[in-house]
């Protein structure tokens, strides 16, 4: 896989979390309730429409793999993501709003698309469950997709989840304070696996702000 293509895959996967999650409109969960406290937790997480996350994103595919440090910020439906790390020198940025996504990297012409799906398909030929990832990264099941399997952890949050053939394993959760001073547990580590694709997202810091 070409270096630019691989690095763009990393950026596009992370971007997909944001593009599909911009609206944050509550939707009814028709799947089984994870635990007794789950409905309240789900509502609180869905109310978060602005956030910043610092951490690392890794991708492992047959005969290839790597990771990049990330700093992602979202304000309403506008976002800015910076990626850098051992996959190459310089900084990659992805930015945009609904209907417009731009990927830029020093020394290369910017790439534009209407959606993250277009960027992923154009540069890798792969199909990534964009809508589902937008929910999974926040520790929520995608509400319109059947849950094949789930297991709660000792906090009553998702420990393991299977949807659309993807298996997600959640490690530590981080207690993060929102704008109202409430402590909300947010994922600190997520491993998502589908056939020969493995994504690992490690978030060391969340900053949350709830917009009324």
MDTraj code that builds the backbone (N, CA, C; nanometers):
import mdtraj as md
import numpy as np

residues = "UNK UNK UNK UNK UNK UNK UNK UNK UNK UNK UNK UNK UNK UNK UNK UNK UNK UNK UNK UNK UNK UNK UNK UNK UNK UNK UNK UNK UNK UNK UNK UNK UNK UNK UNK UNK UNK UNK UNK UNK UNK UNK UNK UNK UNK UNK UNK UNK UNK UNK UNK UNK UNK UNK UNK UNK UNK UNK UNK UNK UNK UNK UNK UNK UNK UNK UNK UNK UNK UNK UNK UNK UNK UNK UNK UNK UNK UNK UNK UNK UNK UNK UNK UNK UNK UNK UNK UNK UNK UNK UNK UNK UNK UNK UNK UNK UNK UNK UNK UNK UNK UNK UNK UNK UNK UNK UNK UNK UNK UNK UNK UNK UNK UNK UNK UNK UNK UNK UNK UNK UNK UNK UNK UNK UNK UNK UNK UNK UNK UNK UNK UNK UNK UNK UNK UNK UNK UNK UNK UNK UNK UNK UNK UNK UNK UNK UNK UNK UNK UNK UNK UNK UNK UNK UNK UNK UNK UNK UNK UNK UNK UNK UNK UNK UNK UNK UNK UNK UNK UNK UNK UNK UNK UNK UNK UNK UNK UNK UNK UNK UNK UNK UNK UNK UNK UNK UNK UNK UNK UNK UNK UNK UNK UNK UNK UNK UNK UNK UNK UNK UNK UNK UNK UNK UNK UNK UNK UNK UNK UNK UNK UNK".split()
xyz = np.array([
    [0.0851, -0.1192, 0.0000],
    [0.0000, 0.0000, 0.0000],
    [0.0886, 0.1240, 0.0000],
    [0.0573, 0.2208, -0.0877],
    [0.1356, 0.3426, -0.0929],
    [0.1248, 0.4183, 0.0387],
    [0.2320, 0.4907, 0.0736],
    [0.2358, 0.5626, 0.2010],
    [0.1224, 0.6620, 0.2124],
    [0.0999, 0.7432, 0.1070],
    [-0.0060, 0.8427, 0.1134],
    [-0.1414, 0.7765, 0.1289],
    [-0.1633, 0.6662, 0.0545],
    [-0.2906, 0.5949, 0.0639],
    [-0.3122, 0.5424, 0.2037],
    [-0.2084, 0.4838, 0.2635],
    [-0.2221, 0.4289, 0.3979],
    [-0.2503, 0.5370, 0.4994],
    [-0.1778, 0.6479, 0.4892],
    [-0.1974, 0.7561, 0.5851],
    [-0.3353, 0.8189, 0.5669],
    [-0.3813, 0.8261, 0.4417],
    [-0.5149, 0.8792, 0.4180],
    [-0.6205, 0.7878, 0.4775],
    [-0.5956, 0.6569, 0.4757],
    [-0.6899, 0.5641, 0.5382],
    [-0.7024, 0.5945, 0.6863],
    [-0.5894, 0.6162, 0.7535],
    [-0.5936, 0.6523, 0.8955],
    [-0.6766, 0.7781, 0.9160],
    [-0.6503, 0.8789, 0.8363],
    [-0.7229, 1.0044, 0.8505],
    [-0.8710, 0.9863, 0.8200],
    [-0.9015, 0.9107, 0.7156],
    [-1.0408, 0.8948, 0.6752],
    [-1.1211, 0.8163, 0.7768],
    [-1.0604, 0.7137, 0.8367],
    [-1.1302, 0.6369, 0.9389],
    [-1.1683, 0.7263, 1.0554],
    [-1.0735, 0.8083, 1.1024],
    [-1.1048, 0.8985, 1.2118],
    [-1.2072, 1.0025, 1.1691],
    [-1.1913, 1.0546, 1.0487],
    [-1.2851, 1.1538, 0.9986],
    [-1.4267, 1.0984, 0.9945],
    [-1.4390, 0.9710, 0.9608],
    [-1.5721, 0.9116, 0.9511],
    [-1.6454, 0.9168, 1.0840],
    [-1.5718, 0.9077, 1.1958],
    [-1.6343, 0.9183, 1.3271],
    [-1.7087, 1.0511, 1.3387],
    [-1.6444, 1.1567, 1.2890],
    [-1.6978, 1.2901, 1.3073],
    [-1.8085, 1.3229, 1.2094],
    [-1.7878, 1.2896, 1.0834],
    [-1.8856, 1.3259, 0.9815],
    [-2.0205, 1.2639, 1.0126],
    [-2.0205, 1.1350, 1.0484],
    [-2.1467, 1.0680, 1.0745],
    [-2.2050, 1.1082, 1.2085],
    [-2.1218, 1.1632, 1.2980],
    [-2.1711, 1.1964, 1.4306],
    [-2.2083, 1.3410, 1.4500],
    [-2.2063, 1.4202, 1.3418],
    [-2.2297, 1.5636, 1.3558],
    [-2.3671, 1.5969, 1.4098],
    [-2.4703, 1.5296, 1.3592],
    [-2.6064, 1.5687, 1.3951],
    [-2.6373, 1.5442, 1.5411],
    [-2.5939, 1.4274, 1.5929],
    [-2.6162, 1.3938, 1.7336],
    [-2.7624, 1.4018, 1.7734],
    [-2.8527, 1.3704, 1.6830],
    [-2.9932, 1.3730, 1.7164],
    [-3.0322, 1.2413, 1.7827],
    [-3.1018, 1.2447, 1.8980],
    [-3.1371, 1.1219, 1.9676],
    [-3.2198, 1.0310, 1.8792],
    [-3.1865, 0.9018, 1.8833],
    [-3.2634, 0.8029, 1.8107],
    [-3.2935, 0.6873, 1.9056],
    [-3.4091, 0.6297, 1.8923],
    [-3.4522, 0.5271, 1.9842],
    [-3.3700, 0.4014, 1.9695],
    [-3.3211, 0.3482, 2.0795],
    [-3.2460, 0.2242, 2.0806],
    [-3.3435, 0.1082, 2.0895],
    [-3.3538, 0.0327, 1.9828],
    [-3.4477, -0.0790, 1.9803],
    [-3.3822, -0.2101, 2.0241],
    [-3.2502, -0.2073, 2.0401],
    [-3.1792, -0.3259, 2.0852],
    [-3.1916, -0.3405, 2.2363],
    [-3.1515, -0.4547, 2.2918],
    [-3.1610, -0.4740, 2.4362],
    [-3.0812, -0.3701, 2.5142],
    [-3.1306, -0.3348, 2.6310],
    [-3.0617, -0.2399, 2.7182],
    [-2.9379, -0.3075, 2.7757],
    [-2.8265, -0.2372, 2.7751],
    [-2.7006, -0.2954, 2.8201],
    [-2.7032, -0.3236, 2.9699],
    [-2.7553, -0.2298, 3.0491],
    [-2.7615, -0.2453, 3.1934],
    [-2.8705, -0.1539, 3.2471],
    [-2.8962, -0.1612, 3.3771],
    [-3.0015, -0.0801, 3.4389],
    [-2.9750, 0.0690, 3.4229],
    [-2.8495, 0.1093, 3.4303],
    [-2.8150, 0.2513, 3.4212],
    [-2.7897, 0.2974, 3.2777],
    [-2.8038, 0.2064, 3.1817],
    [-2.7669, 0.2384, 3.0450],
    [-2.8466, 0.3528, 2.9825],
    [-2.9810, 0.3581, 2.9939],
    [-3.0558, 0.4663, 2.9274],
    [-3.0083, 0.6057, 2.9668],
    [-2.9785, 0.6264, 3.0950],
    [-2.9317, 0.7577, 3.1400],
    [-2.7944, 0.7896, 3.0799],
    [-2.7056, 0.6895, 3.0795],
    [-2.5720, 0.7106, 3.0234],
    [-2.5806, 0.7419, 2.8745],
    [-2.6623, 0.6677, 2.8041],
    [-2.6762, 0.6890, 2.6605],
    [-2.7247, 0.8305, 2.6293],
    [-2.8233, 0.8769, 2.7045],
    [-2.8778, 1.0116, 2.6829],
    [-2.7719, 1.1184, 2.7064],
    [-2.6912, 1.1006, 2.8107],
    [-2.5875, 1.1991, 2.8419],
    [-2.4811, 1.2044, 2.7324],
    [-2.4425, 1.0887, 2.6809],
    [-2.3407, 1.0861, 2.5762],
    [-2.3952, 1.1447, 2.4470],
    [-2.5196, 1.1149, 2.4124],
    [-2.5796, 1.1688, 2.2911],
    [-2.5898, 1.3210, 2.2951],
    [-2.5964, 1.3784, 2.4152],
    [-2.6092, 1.5240, 2.4287],
    [-2.4785, 1.5974, 2.4006],
    [-2.3685, 1.5247, 2.3917],
    [-2.2383, 1.5871, 2.3701],
    [-2.2217, 1.6178, 2.2221],
    [-2.2151, 1.7454, 2.1882],
    [-2.2028, 1.7841, 2.0482],
    [-2.0728, 1.8587, 2.0178],
    [-1.9934, 1.8855, 2.1192],
    [-1.8611, 1.9440, 2.0995],
    [-1.7618, 1.8659, 2.1825],
    [-1.6478, 1.8317, 2.1233],
    [-1.5473, 1.7592, 2.2002],
    [-1.4098, 1.7712, 2.1374],
    [-1.3102, 1.7343, 2.2159],
    [-1.1729, 1.7235, 2.1682],
    [-1.1168, 1.5936, 2.2225],
    [-1.0413, 1.5230, 2.1405],
    [-0.9810, 1.3971, 2.1827],
    [-0.8346, 1.3947, 2.1414],
    [-0.7507, 1.3496, 2.2329],
    [-0.6080, 1.3340, 2.2067],
    [-0.5721, 1.1876, 2.2274],
    [-0.4968, 1.1311, 2.1348],
    [-0.4607, 0.9906, 2.1506],
    [-0.3864, 0.9379, 2.0304],
    [-0.4136, 0.8110, 1.9960],
    [-0.3436, 0.7450, 1.8854],
    [-0.4393, 0.6511, 1.8137],
    [-0.4288, 0.6491, 1.6822],
    [-0.5094, 0.5606, 1.5987],
    [-0.4172, 0.4659, 1.5246],
    [-0.4468, 0.3361, 1.5319],
    [-0.3672, 0.2361, 1.4624],
    [-0.4530, 0.1534, 1.3690],
    [-0.3947, 0.1129, 1.2577],
    [-0.4630, 0.0281, 1.1606],
    [-0.3712, -0.0882, 1.1261],
    [-0.4266, -0.2095, 1.1282],
    [-0.3512, -0.3282, 1.0897],
    [-0.4291, -0.4023, 0.9830],
    [-0.3651, -0.4216, 0.8693],
    [-0.4236, -0.4945, 0.7572],
    [-0.3204, -0.5977, 0.7123],
    [-0.3591, -0.6939, 0.6269],
    [-0.2620, -0.7957, 0.5838],
    [-0.1355, -0.7348, 0.5249],
    [-0.0226, -0.7750, 0.5788],
    [0.1090, -0.7324, 0.5303],
    [0.1361, -0.5838, 0.5464],
    [0.0633, -0.5181, 0.6351],
    [0.0866, -0.3755, 0.6560],
    [0.0289, -0.3344, 0.7907],
    [0.0702, -0.2194, 0.8390],
    [0.0195, -0.1697, 0.9660],
    [0.0964, -0.0473, 1.0096],
    [0.0382, 0.0274, 1.1005],
    [0.1038, 0.1467, 1.1510],
    [0.0091, 0.2270, 1.2368],
    [0.0574, 0.3412, 1.2843],
    [-0.0245, 0.4230, 1.3722],
    [0.0135, 0.5696, 1.3567],
    [-0.0705, 0.6555, 1.4097],
    [-0.0451, 0.8001, 1.4049],
    [-0.1036, 0.8651, 1.5289],
    [-0.0341, 0.9647, 1.5820],
    [-0.0887, 1.0445, 1.6908],
    [-0.2000, 1.1324, 1.6354],
    [-0.2976, 1.1596, 1.7185],
    [-0.4089, 1.2394, 1.6699],
    [-0.4514, 1.3473, 1.7696],
    [-0.5005, 1.4540, 1.7137],
    [-0.5623, 1.5629, 1.7897],
    [-0.6847, 1.6045, 1.7102],
    [-0.8038, 1.5716, 1.7613],
    [-0.9247, 1.6002, 1.6856],
    [-1.0150, 1.6918, 1.7658],
    [-1.0687, 1.7927, 1.6983],
    [-1.1595, 1.8886, 1.7598],
    [-1.2847, 1.9013, 1.6738],
    [-1.3985, 1.9061, 1.7403],
    [-1.5247, 1.9259, 1.6700],
    [-1.6046, 2.0338, 1.7412],
    [-1.6574, 2.1270, 1.6636],
    [-1.7432, 2.2335, 1.7147],
    [-1.8696, 2.2332, 1.6294],
    [-1.9770, 2.1881, 1.6889],
    [-2.1014, 2.1711, 1.6156],
    [-2.0752, 2.0807, 1.4945],
    [-2.0970, 2.1306, 1.3718],
    [-2.0785, 2.0473, 1.2537],
    [-1.9505, 2.0805, 1.1775],
    [-1.8618, 2.1543, 1.2420],
    [-1.7330, 2.1879, 1.1824],
    [-1.6220, 2.1194, 1.2615],
    [-1.5212, 2.0690, 1.1918],
    [-1.4192, 1.9919, 1.2610],
    [-1.2810, 2.0136, 1.2018],
    [-1.1809, 1.9861, 1.2843],
    [-1.0403, 1.9948, 1.2448],
    [-0.9681, 1.8780, 1.3101],
    [-0.8977, 1.8002, 1.2281],
    [-0.8250, 1.6841, 1.2791],
    [-0.6814, 1.6917, 1.2312],
    [-0.5873, 1.6743, 1.3232],
    [-0.4455, 1.6723, 1.2887],
    [-0.3896, 1.5352, 1.3233],
    [-0.3146, 1.4779, 1.2292],
    [-0.2519, 1.3475, 1.2477],
    [-0.1039, 1.3586, 1.2167],
    [-0.0214, 1.2991, 1.3014],
    [0.1217, 1.2952, 1.2750],
    [0.1817, 1.1775, 1.3488],
    [0.2945, 1.1293, 1.3021],
    [0.3562, 1.0144, 1.3671],
    [0.4601, 0.9493, 1.2798],
    [0.4945, 0.8244, 1.3099],
    [0.6054, 0.7564, 1.2422],
    [0.5765, 0.7159, 1.0987],
    [0.4553, 0.7354, 1.0484],
    [0.4244, 0.6952, 0.9114],
    [0.4814, 0.7916, 0.8077],
    [0.5367, 0.8996, 0.8530],
    [0.5940, 0.9962, 0.7599],
    [0.6160, 1.1284, 0.8293],
    [0.6900, 1.2161, 0.7654],
    [0.7168, 1.3446, 0.8260],
    [0.6081, 1.4439, 0.7901],
    [0.6001, 1.5509, 0.8706],
    [0.5008, 1.6529, 0.8441],
    [0.3683, 1.6209, 0.9097],
    [0.2721, 1.7077, 0.8825],
    [0.1412, 1.6982, 0.9463],
    [0.0317, 1.6808, 0.8433],
    [-0.0616, 1.5946, 0.8749],
    [-0.1802, 1.5774, 0.7924],
    [-0.2963, 1.6456, 0.8625],
    [-0.3818, 1.7091, 0.7852],
    [-0.4996, 1.7741, 0.8423],
    [-0.6218, 1.7372, 0.7608],
    [-0.7331, 1.7171, 0.8302],
    [-0.8602, 1.6986, 0.7638],
    [-0.9592, 1.7926, 0.8308],
    [-1.0343, 1.8606, 0.7499],
    [-1.1252, 1.9626, 0.8016],
    [-1.2488, 1.9673, 0.7146],
    [-1.3553, 2.0224, 0.7715],
    [-1.4740, 2.0360, 0.6901],
    [-1.6008, 2.0580, 0.7674],
    [-1.7089, 2.0425, 0.6950],
    [-1.8453, 2.0613, 0.7436],
    [-1.9328, 1.9715, 0.6571],
    [-2.0617, 1.9605, 0.6883],
    [-2.1483, 1.8740, 0.6092],
    [-2.1409, 1.9048, 0.4597],
    [-2.1158, 1.8026, 0.3802],
    [-2.1107, 1.8180, 0.2361],
    [-1.9766, 1.8567, 0.1798],
    [-1.8757, 1.8775, 0.2664],
    [-1.7439, 1.9171, 0.2188],
    [-1.6361, 1.8670, 0.3138],
    [-1.5480, 1.7847, 0.2628],
    [-1.4382, 1.7285, 0.3402],
    [-1.3084, 1.7531, 0.2641],
    [-1.2054, 1.8015, 0.3330],
    [-1.0768, 1.8294, 0.2690],
    [-0.9639, 1.7622, 0.3458],
    [-0.8799, 1.6900, 0.2724],
    [-0.7613, 1.6262, 0.3293],
    [-0.6400, 1.6969, 0.2721],
    [-0.5478, 1.7402, 0.3582],
    [-0.4293, 1.8105, 0.3104],
    [-0.3047, 1.7592, 0.3802],
    [-0.1953, 1.7610, 0.3059],
    [-0.0654, 1.7177, 0.3573],
    [0.0417, 1.7928, 0.2819],
    [0.1455, 1.8380, 0.3539],
    [0.2510, 1.9138, 0.2908],
    [0.3113, 1.8415, 0.1712],
    [0.3245, 1.9133, 0.0606],
    [0.3856, 1.8552, -0.0580],
    [0.2896, 1.7845, -0.1504],
    [0.1625, 1.7733, -0.1117],
    [0.0625, 1.7074, -0.1943],
    [-0.0592, 1.7975, -0.2103],
    [-0.1238, 1.7855, -0.3249],
    [-0.2428, 1.8660, -0.3498],
    [-0.3560, 1.8206, -0.2583],
    [-0.4357, 1.9138, -0.2052],
    [-0.5494, 1.8755, -0.1199],
    [-0.6475, 1.7883, -0.1970],
    [-0.7113, 1.6966, -0.1232],
    [-0.8150, 1.6130, -0.1822],
    [-0.9489, 1.6515, -0.1203],
    [-1.0491, 1.6694, -0.2046],
    [-1.1810, 1.7103, -0.1598],
    [-1.2848, 1.6043, -0.1932],
    [-1.3841, 1.5943, -0.1082],
    [-1.4944, 1.5015, -0.1308],
    [-1.6140, 1.5496, -0.0509],
    [-1.7303, 1.4964, -0.0852],
    [-1.8507, 1.5323, -0.0117],
    [-1.8612, 1.4551, 0.1190],
    [-1.8069, 1.3340, 0.1218],
    [-1.8168, 1.2492, 0.2408],
    [-1.6856, 1.1771, 0.2652],
    [-1.6700, 1.1262, 0.3886],
    [-1.5526, 1.0458, 0.4223],
    [-1.5538, 0.9144, 0.3450],
    [-1.6733, 0.8596, 0.3188],
    [-1.6831, 0.7349, 0.2438],
    [-1.6169, 0.7483, 0.1071],
    [-1.6376, 0.8625, 0.0432],
    [-1.5788, 0.8840, -0.0881],
    [-1.4266, 0.8813, -0.0817],
    [-1.3701, 0.9455, 0.0204],
    [-1.2245, 0.9472, 0.0345],
    [-1.1701, 0.8068, 0.0578],
    [-1.2363, 0.7301, 0.1450],
    [-1.1896, 0.5953, 0.1757],
    [-1.1960, 0.5067, 0.0518],
    [-1.3102, 0.5068, -0.0158],
    [-1.3271, 0.4214, -0.1325],
    [-1.2318, 0.4610, -0.2453],
    [-1.2180, 0.5894, -0.2679],
    [-1.1324, 0.6395, -0.3754],
    [-0.9870, 0.5997, -0.3556],
    [-0.9387, 0.6033, -0.2317],
    [-0.7962, 0.5846, -0.2065],
    [-0.7579, 0.4456, -0.1604],
    [-0.8545, 0.3657, -0.1164],
    [-0.8216, 0.2319, -0.0672],
    [-0.9065, 0.1222, -0.1286],
    [-1.0261, 0.1573, -0.1760],
    [-1.1152, 0.0554, -0.2280],
    [-1.1860, -0.0227, -0.1191],
    [-1.1690, 0.0195, 0.0054],
    [-1.2284, -0.0518, 0.1174],
    [-1.3619, 0.0098, 0.1567],
    [-1.4461, -0.0728, 0.2174],
    [-1.5729, -0.0261, 0.2712],
    [-1.5644, -0.0253, 0.4232],
    [-1.5772, 0.0906, 0.4833],
    [-1.5699, 0.1063, 0.6285],
    [-1.7078, 0.1484, 0.6786],
    [-1.7587, 0.0877, 0.7882],
    [-1.8927, 0.1215, 0.8387],
    [-1.8954, 0.2576, 0.9063],
    [-1.8982, 0.3622, 0.8258],
    [-1.8836, 0.4982, 0.8756],
    [-1.9886, 0.5332, 0.9805],
    [-2.1151, 0.5100, 0.9493],
    [-2.2219, 0.5477, 1.0420],
    [-2.2078, 0.4751, 1.1744],
    [-2.1761, 0.3468, 1.1688],
    [-2.1628, 0.2686, 1.2916],
    [-2.0433, 0.3153, 1.3746],
    [-1.9311, 0.3444, 1.3092],
    [-1.8118, 0.3892, 1.3822],
    [-1.8373, 0.5174, 1.4596],
    [-1.9216, 0.6035, 1.4054],
    [-1.9513, 0.7295, 1.4730],
    [-2.0157, 0.7067, 1.6093],
    [-2.0896, 0.5980, 1.6219],
    [-2.1502, 0.5634, 1.7508],
    [-2.0537, 0.4830, 1.8375],
    [-1.9850, 0.3883, 1.7765],
    [-1.8967, 0.3006, 1.8525],
    [-1.7866, 0.3776, 1.9243],
    [-1.7320, 0.4823, 1.8600],
    [-1.6217, 0.5557, 1.9211],
    [-1.6647, 0.6237, 2.0496],
    [-1.7933, 0.6525, 2.0632],
    [-1.8450, 0.7152, 2.1848],
    [-1.8957, 0.6130, 2.2868],
    [-1.8740, 0.4855, 2.2548],
    [-1.9165, 0.3810, 2.3483],
    [-2.0640, 0.3492, 2.3388],
    [-2.1242, 0.3706, 2.2222],
    [-2.2664, 0.3453, 2.2013],
    [-2.2859, 0.2474, 2.0861],
    [-2.3847, 0.1582, 2.0944],
    [-2.4192, 0.0769, 1.9778],
    [-2.4946, 0.1617, 1.8771],
    [-2.4803, 0.1307, 1.7499],
    [-2.5566, 0.2018, 1.6473],
    [-2.7021, 0.1608, 1.6629],
    [-2.7930, 0.2553, 1.6884],
    [-2.9289, 0.2216, 1.7301],
    [-3.0171, 0.1584, 1.6237],
    [-2.9799, 0.1717, 1.4964],
    [-3.0638, 0.1143, 1.3912],
    [-3.0079, -0.0165, 1.3358],
    [-2.9041, -0.0674, 1.4004],
    [-2.8413, -0.1912, 1.3568],
    [-2.8559, -0.2972, 1.4654],
    [-2.8882, -0.4173, 1.4266],
    [-2.9063, -0.5256, 1.5230],
    [-2.7773, -0.5562, 1.5974],
    [-2.7893, -0.5729, 1.7279],
    [-2.6766, -0.6159, 1.8096],
    [-2.6696, -0.7680, 1.8043],
    [-2.5605, -0.8198, 1.7526],
    [-2.5426, -0.9647, 1.7465],
    [-2.5034, -1.0199, 1.8828],
    [-2.4208, -0.9460, 1.9533],
    [-2.3731, -0.9896, 2.0842],
    [-2.3213, -0.8696, 2.1603],
    [-2.3440, -0.8696, 2.2929],
    [-2.2793, -0.7695, 2.3762],
    [-2.2590, -0.8255, 2.5165],
    [-2.1601, -0.7708, 2.5816],
    [-2.1339, -0.8026, 2.7218],
    [-2.1054, -0.6728, 2.7939],
    [-2.1702, -0.6535, 2.9076],
    [-2.1444, -0.5346, 2.9883],
    [-2.0205, -0.5556, 3.0740],
    [-1.9499, -0.4477, 3.1037],
    [-1.8386, -0.4579, 3.1975],
    [-1.8902, -0.4366, 3.3396],
    [-1.7996, -0.4281, 3.4365],
    [-1.8430, -0.4169, 3.5756],
    [-1.9012, -0.2801, 3.6100],
    [-1.8964, -0.1849, 3.5131],
    [-1.9550, -0.0527, 3.5337],
    [-2.0924, -0.0417, 3.4677],
    [-2.1356, -0.1487, 3.4027],
    [-2.2618, -0.1442, 3.3315],
    [-2.2500, -0.0791, 3.1946],
    [-2.1270, -0.0590, 3.1468],
    [-2.1011, -0.0028, 3.0144],
    [-2.0630, -0.1161, 2.9200],
    [-2.0508, -0.0854, 2.7927],
    [-2.0178, -0.1894, 2.6964],
    [-1.8747, -0.2381, 2.7159],
    [-1.8611, -0.3701, 2.7291],
    [-1.7296, -0.4324, 2.7339],
    [-1.6957, -0.4937, 2.5995],
    [-1.7930, -0.5657, 2.5423],
    [-1.7782, -0.6227, 2.4089],
    [-1.9078, -0.6028, 2.3313],
    [-1.8934, -0.5778, 2.2020],
    [-2.0086, -0.5512, 2.1177],
    [-1.9824, -0.6064, 1.9789],
    [-2.0866, -0.6664, 1.9198],
    [-2.0774, -0.7119, 1.7811],
    [-2.1966, -0.6578, 1.7037],
    [-2.1668, -0.5870, 1.5943],
    [-2.2671, -0.5358, 1.5012],
    [-2.2105, -0.5417, 1.3607],
    [-2.2930, -0.5793, 1.2643],
    [-2.2542, -0.5821, 1.1232],
    [-2.1280, -0.6638, 1.0971],
    [-2.1051, -0.7658, 1.1791],
    [-1.9874, -0.8487, 1.1606],
    [-1.8615, -0.7944, 1.2251],
    [-1.8689, -0.6732, 1.2811],
    [-1.7541, -0.6133, 1.3502],
    [-1.7588, -0.6513, 1.4980],
    [-1.6444, -0.6876, 1.5513],
    [-1.6314, -0.7158, 1.6938],
    [-1.5544, -0.6021, 1.7589],
    [-1.6156, -0.5412, 1.8616],
    [-1.5517, -0.4309, 1.9324],
    [-1.5255, -0.4699, 2.0765],
    [-1.4051, -0.4446, 2.1201],
    [-1.3663, -0.4705, 2.2583],
    [-1.3257, -0.3383, 2.3223],
    [-1.3923, -0.3045, 2.4326],
    [-1.3648, -0.1785, 2.5019],
    [-1.2783, -0.2064, 2.6234],
    [-1.1682, -0.1320, 2.6340],
    [-1.0803, -0.1452, 2.7495],
    [-1.1200, -0.0460, 2.8566],
    [-1.0235, 0.0280, 2.9057],
    [-1.0513, 0.1234, 3.0125],
    [-1.1415, 0.2364, 2.9648],
    [-1.2278, 0.2830, 3.0548],
    [-1.3062, 0.4047, 3.0320],
    [-1.2446, 0.5175, 3.1146],
    [-1.2515, 0.6381, 3.0614],
    [-1.1996, 0.7547, 3.1307],
    [-1.3153, 0.8360, 3.1868],
    [-1.3065, 0.8788, 3.3124],
    [-1.4076, 0.9662, 3.3704],
    [-1.3797, 1.1091, 3.3253],
    [-1.4715, 1.1640, 3.2474],
    [-1.4523, 1.2955, 3.1862],
    [-1.5634, 1.3886, 3.2334],
    [-1.5266, 1.5097, 3.2684],
    [-1.6251, 1.6070, 3.3168],
    [-1.6807, 1.6872, 3.2007],
    [-1.8143, 1.6980, 3.1944],
    [-1.8753, 1.7780, 3.0895],
    [-1.8955, 1.9216, 3.1367],
    [-1.9616, 2.0034, 3.0548],
    [-1.9780, 2.1451, 3.0860],
    [-2.0629, 2.1689, 3.2092],
    [-2.1458, 2.0705, 3.2451],
    [-2.2314, 2.0829, 3.3634],
    [-2.1641, 2.0283, 3.4899],
    [-2.0393, 1.9855, 3.4777],
    [-1.9678, 1.9334, 3.5934],
    [-1.9965, 1.7881, 3.6226],
    [-2.0684, 1.7192, 3.5339],
    [-2.0981, 1.5780, 3.5529],
    [-1.9817, 1.4928, 3.5036],
    [-1.9594, 1.3811, 3.5706],
    [-1.8572, 1.2869, 3.5280],
    [-1.9202, 1.1843, 3.4338],
    [-1.8691, 1.1768, 3.3130],
    [-1.9208, 1.0837, 3.2136],
    [-1.8091, 0.9887, 3.1709],
    [-1.8307, 0.8588, 3.1837],
    [-1.7280, 0.7642, 3.1378],
    [-1.7252, 0.7577, 2.9855],
    [-1.6086, 0.7827, 2.9285],
    [-1.5897, 0.7785, 2.7836],
    [-1.4805, 0.6761, 2.7516],
    [-1.4897, 0.6107, 2.6362],
    [-1.3914, 0.5069, 2.6026],
    [-1.2485, 0.5585, 2.6023],
    [-1.1602, 0.4774, 2.6592],
    [-1.0182, 0.5085, 2.6563],
    [-0.9434, 0.4220, 2.5566],
    [-0.9998, 0.3052, 2.5279],
    [-0.9374, 0.2149, 2.4306],
    [-1.0453, 0.1314, 2.3627],
    [-1.0415, 0.1275, 2.2306],
    [-1.1362, 0.0486, 2.1521],
    [-1.0581, -0.0297, 2.0475],
    [-1.0860, -0.1583, 2.0395],
    [-1.0298, -0.2423, 1.9334],
    [-1.1463, -0.2917, 1.8493],
    [-1.1450, -0.2594, 1.7203],
    [-1.2513, -0.2996, 1.6284],
    [-1.1918, -0.3938, 1.5244],
    [-1.2533, -0.5119, 1.5094],
    [-1.2005, -0.6134, 1.4186],
    [-1.3077, -0.6627, 1.3226],
    [-1.2710, -0.6742, 1.1961],
    [-1.3593, -0.7296, 1.0938],
    [-1.2734, -0.8028, 0.9920],
    [-1.2884, -0.9341, 0.9881],
    [-1.2076, -1.0176, 0.8995],
    [-1.0594, -0.9864, 0.9220],
    [-0.9909, -0.9325, 0.8202],
    [-0.8470, -0.9087, 0.8343],
    [-0.8131, -0.7624, 0.8599],
    [-0.9133, -0.6832, 0.9017],
    [-0.8892, -0.5424, 0.9358],
    [-0.8993, -0.5254, 1.0869],
    [-0.8034, -0.4571, 1.1452],
    [-0.8052, -0.4309, 1.2887],
    [-0.7747, -0.2835, 1.3126],
    [-0.8663, -0.2146, 1.3785],
    [-0.8483, -0.0745, 1.4143],
    [-0.8325, -0.0638, 1.5654],
    [-0.7360, 0.0115, 1.6097],
    [-0.7158, 0.0340, 1.7525],
    [-0.7127, 0.1839, 1.7790],
    [-0.8045, 0.2297, 1.8616],
    [-0.8110, 0.3706, 1.8968],
    [-0.7863, 0.3840, 2.0464],
    [-0.6807, 0.4549, 2.0824],
    [-0.6467, 0.4800, 2.2219],
    [-0.6583, 0.6296, 2.2467],
    [-0.7498, 0.6679, 2.3331],
    [-0.7703, 0.8090, 2.3656],
    [-0.7213, 0.8331, 2.5076],
    [-0.6254, 0.9214, 2.5211],
    [-0.5702, 0.9477, 2.6535],
    [-0.6389, 1.0670, 2.7210],
    [-0.7086, 1.1508, 2.6406],
    [-0.7750, 1.2676, 2.6993],
    [-0.8969, 1.3070, 2.6172],
    [-1.0102, 1.3239, 2.6857],
    [-1.1319, 1.3786, 2.6259],
    [-1.1613, 1.5143, 2.6879],
    [-1.2106, 1.6078, 2.6067],
    [-1.2642, 1.7334, 2.6579],
    [-1.4035, 1.7477, 2.6005],
    [-1.5017, 1.7632, 2.6901],
    [-1.6402, 1.7629, 2.6487],
    [-1.7069, 1.8962, 2.6773],
    [-1.7963, 1.9338, 2.5880],
    [-1.8787, 2.0530, 2.6102],
    [-2.0167, 2.0246, 2.5530],
    [-2.1193, 2.0404, 2.6326],
    [-2.2554, 2.0155, 2.5879],
    [-2.3170, 2.1455, 2.5400],
    [-2.3701, 2.1439, 2.4198],
    [-2.4338, 2.2624, 2.3623],
    [-2.5835, 2.2515, 2.3791],
    [-2.6422, 2.3535, 2.4364],
    [-2.7878, 2.3535, 2.4571],
    [-2.8599, 2.3956, 2.3296],
])
top = md.Topology()
chain = top.add_chain()
for i, resn in enumerate(residues, 1):
    res = top.add_residue(resn, chain, resSeq=i)
    for name in ("N", "CA", "C"):
        top.add_atom(name, md.element.get_by_symbol(name[0]), res)
traj = md.Trajectory(xyz[None], top)
